[in-house]
């Protein structure tokens, strides 16, 4: 129910401090520290094997840290007597008893957490599963299981919500629904922590980012600030006299590079604004067919800043 949680609880902070997890001689998470605050959607990014899921499991008390702490509202998750009233989480939508119906699954969780039975009906309707509520979960598609997992996370109307790859298996309508849901939950004052490998969804959903690689923190900052750390944005220019224009722009202090092979015939200019480039072209009577400023790309920044943390590179020779 929109707004009810924020008014009752206020926002709770997820605090991770020097969190470390080792498995034998392997370190999955290494001295990780960050804070996730209420009222915003915080994205959790990292290459495969970076330690994202392990970190989420330690926050939820499912794995015990080798060192460091993870708290929700200043208390370890295991310290909350009725967990679903404090933190709702979806880590793996397929980890559910296939022989139960959606209603039976949610009802059992509601009883064990002291949640009123009417809440089951509310969340089933909210995630769009009302027509399938009496069906056995084993016959659900992956997208339907994701919706059920989100319903489970919402069941206790918690102030903190955590999701690991929640849009896997969803169609475009489902992805849009998830995006709007997370934005709404954050607007209600809840703390929303979202792990995803889909850069486009992160750009459209997250306010802040926590980025890790090989279990270590790379960045914890607003999404726009992280994206701006990538390759310096430039201006795409196309002209039938591109070579002559490139010489003019270089003399004016710009750096000029050919456009990609797939978009031959143009140049990418850095160091000058689109307005200045247009003025110089006019001054030298050079025709322009395109003058497009490029904005900072989250995907480019992510690839550049995590390049040293990728465990398996396609085409890499060993």
C-alpha positions in Angstrom: 0.0 0.0 0.0 1.7 3.2 -1.2 3.2 5.4 1.5 2.1 3.2 4.4 5.6 1.7 5.0 7.4 5.0 4.9 5.1 6.6 7.4 5.3 3.7 9.8 9.0 2.9 9.8 10.9 5.8 8.2 13.9 4.9 6.0 16.5 2.3 7.1 20.1 2.4 6.0 22.1 -0.7 4.7 25.6 -0.3 6.1 28.4 -2.6 4.9 31.8 -2.1 6.7 35.0 -3.9 5.8 33.0 -6.9 4.7 35.2 -9.9 3.8 34.3 -13.5 2.7 36.8 -16.2 2.0 36.2 -19.7 0.8 39.4 -21.6 1.5 42.2 -19.8 -0.5 39.7 -17.8 -2.5 38.5 -14.4 -1.5 35.0 -13.6 -2.8 34.5 -10.3 -1.0 37.5 -8.2 0.1 37.2 -5.4 2.7 34.0 -4.0 1.1 32.4 -0.8 2.6 29.5 1.2 1.3 26.1 2.7 2.4 22.7 2.3 0.8 20.3 5.1 1.8 16.5 5.4 1.7 14.5 7.3 -0.8 16.7 6.3 -3.7 17.2 3.3 -6.0 20.8 2.1 -5.5 22.2 -0.1 -8.3 24.8 -2.9 -7.6 27.1 -3.5 -10.5 30.1 -5.7 -11.1 31.4 -8.3 -13.6 30.4 -11.9 -13.2 32.2 -13.3 -10.2 32.7 -9.9 -8.6 31.0 -10.9 -5.4 27.6 -9.2 -5.7 25.4 -12.2 -4.8 27.8 -13.2 -1.9 27.5 -9.6 -0.6 23.7 -9.7 -0.7 23.7 -13.1 1.1 25.9 -11.7 3.9 23.6 -8.6 4.3 20.7 -11.1 4.7 22.5 -13.3 7.1 22.5 -16.3 4.7 26.3 -16.4 4.6 28.6 -15.5 7.6 31.3 -13.0 6.9 34.9 -13.9 7.5 35.4 -10.4 8.7 33.5 -7.1 8.8 29.8 -6.3 9.3 26.6 -5.8 7.4 23.6 -4.1 9.1 20.2 -2.9 8.2 19.0 0.0 10.4 22.1 -0.5 12.6 21.2 -4.2 13.3 22.3 -7.4 11.6 19.4 -8.9 9.7 19.4 -11.9 12.0 18.6 -9.6 14.8 15.2 -8.8 13.3 12.7 -11.3 14.8 10.3 -11.2 11.8 12.6 -10.6 8.9 10.0 -10.0 6.1 8.7 -7.0 8.0 12.1 -5.3 7.9 13.7 -6.5 4.7 12.1 -8.0 1.6 14.5 -9.8 -0.8 14.6 -11.7 -4.1 17.8 -13.5 -4.7 16.8 -16.5 -6.9 13.2 -16.8 -8.1 13.6 -20.5 -8.9 14.3 -21.4 -5.3 10.7 -22.2 -4.5 8.6 -25.4 -4.0 7.1 -26.2 -7.4 4.3 -28.3 -5.9 2.8 -25.4 -4.0 0.4 -22.7 -5.4 1.5 -19.1 -5.3 -1.2 -18.4 -2.6 0.0 -21.3 -0.4 3.6 -20.2 -0.7 2.9 -16.6 0.3 0.4 -17.7 3.0 3.0 -19.8 4.7 5.5 -17.0 4.8 2.8 -14.6 6.0 1.9 -16.8 9.0 5.6 -17.3 10.0 6.2 -13.6 10.0 2.9 -12.5 11.7 1.6 -10.8 8.5 -2.2 -10.5 8.0 -3.7 -13.0 5.5 -5.2 -10.1 3.5 -1.7 -9.0 2.5 -1.3 -12.2 0.4 -4.2 -11.1 -1.8 -2.8 -7.5 -2.0 0.7 -8.5 -3.2 -0.6 -11.1 -5.7 -2.8 -8.5 -7.3 0.0 -5.9 -7.2 2.4 -8.1 -9.2 -0.2 -9.2 -11.7 -0.5 -12.9 -10.6 -4.1 -12.9 -9.4 -5.3 -15.1 -12.3 -2.5 -17.6 -11.5 -2.6 -17.5 -7.7 -4.2 -21.0 -7.4 -1.8 -22.7 -9.9 1.2 -24.7 -8.9 4.4 -22.8 -9.1 6.2 -25.6 -11.0 4.1 -24.6 -14.1 5.2 -21.0 -13.9 7.4 -19.3 -16.5 10.6 -17.7 -15.2 9.0 -14.3 -15.6 6.0 -15.4 -13.5 8.4 -16.8 -10.8 10.2 -13.4 -10.8 6.8 -11.7 -10.2 6.1 -14.2 -7.3 9.6 -13.4 -5.9 8.8 -9.7 -6.0 5.5 -10.4 -4.3 7.4 -12.3 -1.6 9.7 -9.3 -1.1 6.7 -7.0 -0.8 4.7 -9.2 1.6 5.8 -7.7 4.9 5.5 -4.1 3.5 9.2 -3.6 4.5 11.2 -0.4 4.6 14.2 -2.1 2.8 14.1 -4.1 -0.4 16.8 -6.0 -2.2 16.7 -7.6 -5.6 19.2 -9.7 -7.5 18.6 -9.7 -11.3 14.8 -9.3 -10.9 14.1 -8.9 -14.6 15.6 -12.1 -15.9 13.0 -13.9 -18.0 10.6 -11.0 -18.1 9.1 -9.6 -21.3 9.4 -5.8 -22.2 6.1 -5.1 -20.4 7.4 -6.8 -17.3 10.7 -5.0 -17.4 8.9 -1.6 -17.6 6.6 -2.6 -14.7 9.6 -3.5 -12.5 11.3 -0.3 -13.3 8.3 1.8 -12.4 7.7 -0.3 -9.2 11.2 0.3 -8.0 11.0 4.0 -8.6 7.7 4.1 -6.7 9.0 2.2 -3.8 12.0 4.6 -3.5 9.6 7.6 -3.7 7.8 6.2 -0.7 11.0 6.5 1.3 12.1 2.9 1.2 15.6 1.7 0.7 15.9 -0.1 -2.7 19.1 -2.1 -3.5 19.1 -3.6 -7.0 21.7 -5.9 -8.6 21.5 -6.2 -12.4 23.7 -6.8 -15.4 21.4 -4.8 -17.7 23.0 -1.3 -18.2 20.0 0.1 -19.9 17.7 -0.8 -17.0 20.2 0.6 -14.5 20.4 3.9 -16.4 16.6 4.2 -16.4 16.1 3.1 -12.8 19.0 3.8 -10.4 19.9 7.0 -8.7 23.1 5.8 -7.1 25.6 3.0 -7.9 27.8 0.7 -5.9 30.3 -0.9 -8.3 32.6 -3.7 -7.3 35.2 -5.9 -9.0 37.0 -9.0 -7.6 35.2 -8.3 -4.4 36.6 -4.8 -3.9 34.9 -1.5 -4.1 35.4 0.5 -7.3 32.9 3.2 -6.8 29.9 4.3 -4.6 28.4 7.5 -6.0 25.5 8.9 -8.0 25.0 7.2 -11.3 25.5 10.4 -13.3 28.9 10.9 -11.6 30.0 7.3 -12.4 28.9 7.5 -16.1 30.9 10.8 -16.4 34.1 9.0 -15.4 34.1 7.1 -18.7 35.6 8.3 -22.0 35.3 12.0 -22.4 32.2 12.7 -24.3 32.7 14.2 -27.8 30.7 15.5 -30.8 29.9 13.4 -33.8 30.4 15.4 -37.0 29.7 14.4 -40.6 30.7 16.4 -43.7 31.6 15.9 -47.3 34.8 17.8 -46.5 35.6 15.9 -43.3 39.4 16.0 -43.9 39.4 19.7 -44.4 37.2 20.3 -41.3 39.4 18.0 -39.2 42.4 20.2 -40.0 40.4 23.3 -39.0 39.3 21.8 -35.7 42.7 20.5 -34.9 44.2 24.0 -35.3 41.5 25.3 -32.9 42.7 22.8 -30.2 40.4 19.9 -30.7 41.2 16.2 -30.9 39.8 14.4 -33.9 39.3 10.7 -34.5 37.6 8.8 -37.3 34.1 7.5 -36.6 33.7 3.8 -36.2 33.7 1.5 -39.2 30.0 0.9 -39.0 29.4 4.6 -39.3 32.1 5.6 -41.8 32.3 9.1 -43.2 32.3 11.1 -40.0 34.6 12.1 -37.2 34.4 12.3 -33.4 35.6 15.6 -32.0 36.7 16.2 -28.4 37.8 19.4 -26.8 35.3 21.7 -28.6 31.6 22.2 -28.0 29.1 21.5 -30.8 28.4 25.3 -31.0 32.1 26.1 -31.5 32.4 23.4 -34.2 29.4 24.7 -36.0 30.8 28.3 -35.9 34.1 27.2 -37.3 32.5 25.2 -40.1 30.4 28.2 -41.0 33.4 30.5 -40.9 35.2 28.3 -43.4 32.1 27.6 -45.5 32.2 23.8 -44.8 28.9 22.0 -45.1 27.8 19.9 -42.1 25.5 16.9 -42.5 25.6 16.0 -38.8 26.5 17.7 -35.6 25.6 15.4 -32.6 26.9 15.9 -29.0 27.6 12.5 -27.3 26.6 12.1 -23.7 28.5 10.1 -21.1 27.6 6.4 -21.3 27.1 4.2 -18.2 28.1 1.1 -20.2 31.3 2.7 -21.5 32.3 3.9 -18.0 31.5 0.4 -16.5 33.6 -1.4 -19.1 36.5 0.9 -18.7 36.6 1.0 -14.9 36.0 -2.7 -14.4 38.3 -3.9 -17.2 40.9 -5.2 -14.7 38.3 -7.1 -12.7 36.9 -9.3 -15.5 37.8 -12.9 -14.9 37.1 -14.3 -18.3 37.5 -12.2 -21.5 36.1 -13.5 -24.8 38.8 -14.3 -27.3 41.5 -14.1 -24.6 44.4 -16.4 -25.3 46.0 -18.3 -22.4 
